[in-house]
């Protein structure tokens, strides 16, 4: 058991040295802060999805599809609705 404890301390010391941390407690504190930050990001993402926010990827995809439709319409000579017409429908 002592050998395992010594091995663990040696590993902790190596990790602290590589990360530039003097104390394992500081490392634990940083790790907890990172876990809390990630949890906050996940909660914000879930809340945004629930409230109907659009992700960056979805916005890019929608924009790409819209611009492709406009480009094809111009090539084919089709007339698309104006912004005023679209807003009037809403």
Order of alpha helices (4+ residues) and beta strands (2+ residues): alpha-alpha-alpha-alpha
